[in-house]
């Protein structure tokens, strides 16, 4: 199953327009013999105001060179998140499943990233996801793991890069 899911996640990468991270995510109902993808999401900027315009509206001064404004401004991974206008793949996959009328309680989530940020972790717990499958990679936002553990979500590492 994991190869099929990884291939599917990889196929979603062409929809990612985030300048920082190409993250894709799916919610899977794997309770039956047939694995069913019931929600999918990708990291993408908010269409109402992109990251560059948003950072500049907050009076950050920089030359747009095509990278994520947080990278241009020298923030390390996981820092400067207040400038991020991306809709995260994890929350997008939950919204996608709910828009299809799917009850996400008890389902599993697969992502091609490490443990999610604290905001996505909160959404995962609130959606009733029972298990997430993540990359073997240092956590982007350590608060996410704490929220998931406290929320009873099982965290499984499913592949290494």
VOPAGU-2260 file (C-alpha; in pm, 1 decimal, decimal comma):
REM VOPAGU-2260
SITE   aa  ch    i         X         Y         Z
SITE  UNK   A    0       0,0       0,0       0,0
SITE  UNK   A    1     270,3     250,1      87,9
SITE  UNK   A    2     411,7     256,3    -267,3
SITE  UNK   A    3      66,5     333,8    -408,5
SITE  UNK   A    4      18,0     616,7    -158,2
SITE  UNK   A    5     368,3     755,5    -218,4
SITE  UNK   A    6     309,8     750,3    -594,2
SITE  UNK   A    7     -21,9     929,2    -546,0
SITE  UNK   A    8     137,3    1193,6    -323,3
SITE  UNK   A    9     410,1    1242,1    -583,6
SITE  UNK   A   10     146,5    1289,2    -854,7
SITE  UNK   A   11      -3,2    1578,1    -654,6
SITE  UNK   A   12     327,9    1771,2    -648,7
SITE  UNK   A   13     254,0    1938,9    -982,7
SITE  UNK   A   14     -28,4    2132,3    -809,8
SITE  UNK   A   15     201,9    2278,4    -541,9
SITE  UNK   A   16     291,8    2643,9    -593,5
SITE  UNK   A   17     435,8    2718,9    -249,3
SITE  UNK   A   18     782,4    2871,2    -285,0
SITE  UNK   A   19     910,8    2702,8      29,8
SITE  UNK   A   20     786,0    2345,7      60,4
SITE  UNK   A   21     624,5    2101,9    -183,2
SITE  UNK   A   22     404,2    1916,1      60,9
SITE  UNK   A   23     119,2    1685,1     -34,9
SITE  UNK   A   24    -115,9    1492,9     189,5
SITE  UNK   A   25    -398,3    1241,0     163,8
SITE  UNK   A   26    -656,7    1103,1     402,1
SITE  UNK   A   27    -716,9     733,4     359,9
SITE  UNK   A   28    -992,6     502,2     467,9
SITE  UNK   A   29    -799,5     179,4     504,2
SITE  UNK   A   30   -1050,9      -3,6     719,4
SITE  UNK   A   31   -1169,1    -224,7     434,0
SITE  UNK   A   32    -980,7    -441,4     187,5
SITE  UNK   A   33    -991,8    -159,1     -68,0
SITE  UNK   A   34    -780,7     144,4      21,9
SITE  UNK   A   35    -979,1     458,4     -53,3
SITE  UNK   A   36    -831,7     809,0     -70,3
SITE  UNK   A   37   -1106,7    1032,2      66,7
SITE  UNK   A   38    -925,7    1367,3      91,4
SITE  UNK   A   39    -620,3    1531,6     -60,0
SITE  UNK   A   40    -433,2    1856,6     -16,1
SITE  UNK   A   41    -124,5    2048,9    -118,4
SITE  UNK   A   42      68,5    2348,3      17,2
SITE  UNK   A   43     -31,7    2655,5    -180,9
SITE  UNK   A   44     -40,4    3029,1    -116,6
SITE  UNK   A   45    -367,6    3189,9     -20,6
SITE  UNK   A   46    -513,4    3323,4    -347,4
SITE  UNK   A   47    -639,9    3639,2    -175,0
SITE  UNK   A   48    -287,7    3766,3     -96,2
SITE  UNK   A   49      38,4    3597,6    -184,6
SITE  UNK   A   50     330,8    3569,0      55,0
SITE  UNK   A   51     536,9    3846,0    -106,8
SITE  UNK   A   52     253,3    4102,7     -97,7
SITE  UNK   A   53     166,7    4006,1     256,5
SITE  UNK   A   54     524,5    4039,1     387,0
SITE  UNK   A   55     562,9    4372,8     209,4
SITE  UNK   A   56     232,8    4496,0     357,0
SITE  UNK   A   57     388,0    4431,9     700,3
SITE  UNK   A   58     673,8    4662,8     594,8
SITE  UNK   A   59     935,9    4393,4     543,2
SITE  UNK   A   60    1173,9    4523,6     279,1
SITE  UNK   A   61    1333,1    4276,3      38,9
SITE  UNK   A   62    1384,9    4207,3    -328,4
SITE  UNK   A   63    1160,3    3930,1    -458,0
SITE  UNK   A   64    1399,3    3675,8    -610,1
SITE  UNK   A   65    1143,0    3396,6    -649,7
SITE  UNK   A   66    1209,5    3227,5    -315,7
SITE  UNK   A   67     986,1    3219,8     -11,7
SITE  UNK   A   68     994,9    3561,9     161,3
SITE  UNK   A   69    1089,5    3390,0     487,9
SITE  UNK   A   70    1398,2    3244,8     317,8
SITE  UNK   A   71    1485,6    3580,2     156,1
SITE  UNK   A   72    1461,5    3748,6     497,2
SITE  UNK   A   73    1689,6    3487,1     655,9
SITE  UNK   A   74    1442,1    3300,6     875,7
SITE  UNK   A   75    1536,7    2941,4     956,6
SITE  UNK   A   76    1299,9    2652,3     894,3
SITE  UNK   A   77     998,6    2679,5    1124,3
SITE  UNK   A   78    1062,3    3049,9    1199,0
SITE  UNK   A   79     880,1    3352,3    1063,5
SITE  UNK   A   80     565,2    3148,0    1018,6
SITE  UNK   A   81     355,2    3460,6    1071,8
SITE  UNK   A   82     457,6    3558,5     717,9
SITE  UNK   A   83     339,0    3230,7     566,4
SITE  UNK   A   84      23,0    3264,3     361,0
SITE  UNK   A   85      24,0    2901,4     248,2
SITE  UNK   A   86    -276,2    2682,5     296,1
SITE  UNK   A   87    -112,5    2373,6     442,0
SITE  UNK   A   88    -165,0    2035,5     278,6
SITE  UNK   A   89    -281,6    1867,5     599,9
SITE  UNK   A   90    -563,0    2117,8     662,3
SITE  UNK   A   91    -650,4    2121,7     292,0
SITE  UNK   A   92    -689,0    1742,3     288,2
SITE  UNK   A   93    -924,7    1762,1     587,8
SITE  UNK   A   94   -1129,1    2036,8     418,5
SITE  UNK   A   95   -1135,2    1833,3      96,2
SITE  UNK   A   96   -1262,9    1523,1     276,0
SITE  UNK   A   97   -1528,3    1722,0     461,5
SITE  UNK   A   98   -1640,7    1890,3     136,5
SITE  UNK   A   99   -1702,2    1538,3       0,8
SITE  UNK   A  100   -1918,9    1458,3     303,0
SITE  UNK   A  101   -1660,1    1223,7     455,9
SITE  UNK   A  102   -1645,2    1177,6     832,0
SITE  UNK   A  103   -1271,0    1183,5     906,5
SITE  UNK   A  104   -1294,9    1029,5    1253,5
SITE  UNK   A  105   -1086,3     714,1    1278,2
SITE  UNK   A  106    -916,1     759,9     938,8
SITE  UNK   A  107    -544,6     776,6     854,7
SITE  UNK   A  108    -340,3    1058,1     701,1
SITE  UNK   A  109     -29,1    1016,6     486,7
SITE  UNK   A  110     203,3    1305,6     414,2
SITE  UNK   A  111     534,0    1351,7     241,8
SITE  UNK   A  112     677,9    1563,2     520,9
SITE  UNK   A  113     786,2    1534,4     880,6
SITE  UNK   A  114     557,3    1587,9    1180,3
SITE  UNK   A  115     318,6    1875,6    1098,4
SITE  UNK   A  116     313,3    2226,7    1244,3
SITE  UNK   A  117     110,9    2295,4    1558,3
SITE  UNK   A  118    -181,2    2444,3    1362,8
SITE  UNK   A  119    -210,8    2139,4    1137,4
SITE  UNK   A  120    -164,2    1907,7    1435,7
SITE  UNK   A  121    -456,3    2078,8    1609,4
SITE  UNK   A  122    -671,2    2037,2    1298,3
SITE  UNK   A  123    -574,7    1668,1    1275,4
SITE  UNK   A  124    -673,8    1604,8    1637,8
SITE  UNK   A  125   -1000,0    1797,7    1593,6
SITE  UNK   A  126   -1079,3    1601,4    1275,3
SITE  UNK   A  127   -1048,7    1274,6    1467,7
SITE  UNK   A  128    -767,8    1135,2    1251,4
SITE  UNK   A  129    -639,0     825,8    1435,5
SITE  UNK   A  130    -294,7     786,7    1276,3
SITE  UNK   A  131     -57,5     991,9    1064,8
SITE  UNK   A  132     225,7     861,5     850,1
SITE  UNK   A  133     523,8    1096,6     817,7
SITE  UNK   A  134     877,8    1110,6     677,3
SITE  UNK   A  135    1172,5    1024,0     894,5
SITE  UNK   A  136    1301,8    1379,0     922,7
SITE  UNK   A  137    1352,3    1627,2    1210,7
SITE  UNK   A  138    1029,2    1798,0    1316,5
SITE  UNK   A  139     951,9    2128,6    1145,5
SITE  UNK   A  140     761,5    2255,7    1449,5
SITE  UNK   A  141     815,8    2049,5    1770,7
SITE  UNK   A  142     484,8    2174,6    1913,6
SITE  UNK   A  143     299,5    1965,9    1653,2
SITE  UNK   A  144     424,4    1636,2    1794,6
SITE  UNK   A  145     320,8    1739,4    2147,3
SITE  UNK   A  146     -31,1    1825,8    2030,4
SITE  UNK   A  147     -66,1    1500,5    1837,1
SITE  UNK   A  148      62,4    1289,5    2127,2
SITE  UNK   A  149    -170,4    1463,5    2372,5
SITE  UNK   A  150    -457,8    1422,3    2126,6
SITE  UNK   A  151    -407,3    1046,4    2101,3
SITE  UNK   A  152    -294,2    1043,6    1737,8
SITE  UNK   A  153     -52,8     762,0    1652,6
SITE  UNK   A  154     253,5     886,2    1462,9
SITE  UNK   A  155     417,2     634,7    1227,9
SITE  UNK   A  156     731,3     696,8    1024,0
SITE  UNK   A  157     670,7     539,3     688,1
SITE  UNK   A  158     963,8     631,2     468,0
SITE  UNK   A  159    1308,3     785,3     467,3
SITE  UNK   A  160    1448,2    1019,6     206,1
